[in-house]
Amino acid sequence: MTTSPHDPQTRSGPRPRFGSRLVEAIDRHGPLCVGLDPHRELLERWGLPDTAEGVGELCSVVLDAATGRCAAVKPQSAFFERHGAAGIAVLEDVLRTCREQGLLTVLDVKRGDIGSTMAGYAQAYLADDAPLAADAVTLSPFLGYGSLAPAVDLARATGRGVFVLVRTSNPEGGEVQRAGDPAVAHRLMQQVGRDNAGQEPCGDVGVVVGATLDPVGEQLDLEGSLAPVLAPGVGAQGADEHDVARAFAGARGRVLVPVSRGLLGEGPDGVGTAVESWAQRLAGAVGDP
Ligand SMILES: O=c1ccn([C@@H]2O[C@H](COP(=O)(O)O)[C@@H](O)[C@H]2O)c(=O)[nH]1
């Protein structure tokens, strides 16, 4: 793995745990997480070809605009994978650049499988020598929360984290996540809370909870779980900073708010201003612990 003077592991021994690094980044820059979703229409709007090279160019402009202005970056793996090996190479470059520029990365891959295969995914994204190593990845618990253990264990061993899908921002999510009594989402939240026990103020096992949801209807125990929260749905999906403030008051200081289309739609000339403006809007919502 390419190392950098900005990677905490290379500066002073083992990398501090993910929850601590996240709280520090949010404390310094606020909760904005710049979403990197270089889809076809976006590339077109930016005047770039729908190729791996186009994706690379867009990402390079966005990372320069994001550096020093936000807590983290969330590349959406799908939009790199669709270009095959060349797209994956761009994703490797993006993750390396983020390490070098001091940006935390949440790689949105939504992986989940039986334990032995899960160990393979964990090696792919959470091992120190993995070409696609990120600070955290998103995981799907559909095969059972326990099946995610190889990823949770490796993340902890390497100072990294995971974000488990608990209550997603899409309207179809409730069909599965609200089923049962207590609902699936509540039970997942409890399991996450058990894994984070004793890790005040913020654990390494995070949750994905959409900012688009009705907070009254959900009432998940965000506070007691100590989970870092990834809260998608702001911007293009309709939620705003007021929804974020209402839904995540119990998790202040450990909420990351990814914004992608709502920010990148401004095009290459407006991206710096758009990052600054979203950073300001979200800072007051859930920025300080
Ligand atoms: O519940 C979820 C989980 C993940 N996502 C992902 O976040 C971004 C949202 O993009 P926007 O353009 O800011 O709407 C995208 O990568 C999704 O796959 C989500 O939206 N909801």
The ligand as an SDF file (V2000), in Angstrom:
LIG
                    3D

 21 22  0  0  0  0  0  0  0  0999 V2000
  -30.0480    4.4350    2.5480 O   0  0  0  0  0  0  0  0  0  0  0  0
  -29.2240    4.7620    1.7040 C   0  0  0  0  0  0  0  0  0  0  0  0
  -27.9630    4.2060    1.6320 C   0  0  0  0  0  0  0  0  0  0  0  0
  -27.0730    4.6760    0.7090 C   0  0  0  0  0  0  0  0  0  0  0  0
  -27.4150    5.6620   -0.1600 N   0  0  0  0  0  0  0  0  0  0  0  0
  -26.3670    6.1310   -1.1070 C   0  0  0  0  0  0  0  0  0  0  0  0
  -26.0630    7.4930   -0.8160 O   0  0  0  0  0  0  0  0  0  0  0  0
  -25.8880    8.2180   -2.0330 C   0  0  0  0  0  0  0  0  0  0  0  0
  -26.9630    9.2800   -2.1120 C   0  0  0  0  0  0  0  0  0  0  0  0
  -26.7570   10.1130   -3.2210 O   0  0  0  0  0  0  0  0  0  0  0  0
  -27.5340   11.5240   -3.3560 P   0  0  0  0  0  0  0  0  0  0  0  0
  -27.2140   11.9570   -4.7550 O   0  0  0  0  0  0  0  0  0  0  0  0
  -26.9460   12.4650   -2.3180 O   0  0  0  0  0  0  0  0  0  0  0  0
  -28.9770   11.2830   -3.1440 O   0  0  0  0  0  0  0  0  0  0  0  0
  -25.9280    7.1950   -3.1580 C   0  0  0  0  0  0  0  0  0  0  0  0
  -24.6140    6.7420   -3.3760 O   0  0  0  0  0  0  0  0  0  0  0  0
  -26.7570    6.0730   -2.5700 C   0  0  0  0  0  0  0  0  0  0  0  0
  -26.4370    4.8120   -3.1140 O   0  0  0  0  0  0  0  0  0  0  0  0
  -28.6630    6.2100   -0.1010 C   0  0  0  0  0  0  0  0  0  0  0  0
  -29.0120    7.1460   -0.8760 O   0  0  0  0  0  0  0  0  0  0  0  0
  -29.5440    5.7470    0.8410 N   0  0  0  0  0  0  0  0  0  0  0  0
  1  2  2  0
  2  3  1  0
  2 21  1  0
  3  4  2  0
  4  5  1  0
  5  6  1  0
  5 19  1  0
  6  7  1  0
  6 17  1  0
  7  8  1  0
  8  9  1  0
  8 15  1  0
  9 10  1  0
 10 11  1  0
 11 12  2  0
 11 13  1  0
 11 14  1  0
 15 16  1  0
 15 17  1  0
 17 18  1  0
 19 20  2  0
 19 21  1  0
M  END
$$$$
